[in-house]
Amino acid sequence: MTTEPVVAFAEQIRAPGDYLYLLVDPLAGCGTTQPLAIESLVRDLGADSVTRVLRPDLAHAPAICPALVQLGTPGTAAPRRLLELSALQAQEDLAYGKRYVCGWLASPASLEATAQHIAAQCRITSSSVRKATTPWFEPMRLELLAGALGPQAGAILAPISAWLFPTSWGSFSVLRSKSAAGEDDTDLVRHTQHAAQLVSDFLGIWRLAQRQTLSFAPWRWNGSSPLPPQAGVHAFRLIRDAQQLGLRNERDIFVLSLYRVCVHPLLPKHPDIQRDILDAANGKHALQDRFNAYDDTAWKRIFAALPRTENYS
């Protein structure tokens, strides 16, 4: 990941009439002496350039709510130093479950109006009727929304024109505003947001596996990025598939998903694996125990029996 996409977003994608904002989340942690700490940004840019996004579930505690930071006004350039520092911070965040830099926003609306819109959308994108608010602005959650809804995901942005966010595979993606139209995707939105924590946890497991030596892992990712493109969407689909197969224990869900990204995406189609999944779903054994019983020869036999495929999910 480099700083160029962030600079390009600020200087080329942002329209002349747009403000440029940076959204940071103190729940992810940032030392108060760091240049991107909210205290440092207030000191450098002025108190009028920073406001809190009072997410409904934390509005009673503004100090831990996200901060929206105005980096540039219409027609003026944003501080290059802060653009580059925030891009580098996003790169460091990749190794953590919660990311401090949530994204860079272009919007013709004022600082307060944009912050209020982000907070209001926390209710609209809630993951269930019982959970009345969801932090949809977190990069992982936004990535899932974009993957599930496609261009329609832009309907949650207006009046924000465009949103650049760091992805789960170590890159950046731009989500552009779109008029609200088309089918009601409330159920799909809720499903993605409900699964977001499981997805985040699995991505951490997947990254760890990438750094380990595996004796037989023909589908292990070998690209230049830490994880394959659209890793978050793949993880969501793998977890959804595991749940639809009857797995409820998180360890079983993660084990099946990990073997699918390392050995073969179509593992659940093999009769032996189907039997193991069914037994795990019925509580007869942990899926990892069954998989541990297979040696490399067995895995190669299973791999050879499965059809070819082109993707992880």
QUIGIUR-V682531 format. One record per helix or strand of 2 or more residues. SS is the DSSP state (H for helix, E for strand). FROM is the first residue (numbers start at 1). TO is the last residue. If there is no record, write none. Layout:
BEGIN
SS/FROM/TO
SS/FROM/TO
END
This chain:
BEGIN
H/4/13
E/19/24
H/26/28
H/38/45
H/47/49
E/50/53
H/62/64
E/66/72
H/80/93
E/101/107
H/111/124
H/139/156
E/160/166
E/172/176
H/186/194
H/196/210
H/231/244
H/250/262
H/267/269
H/271/281
H/287/292
H/296/305
END
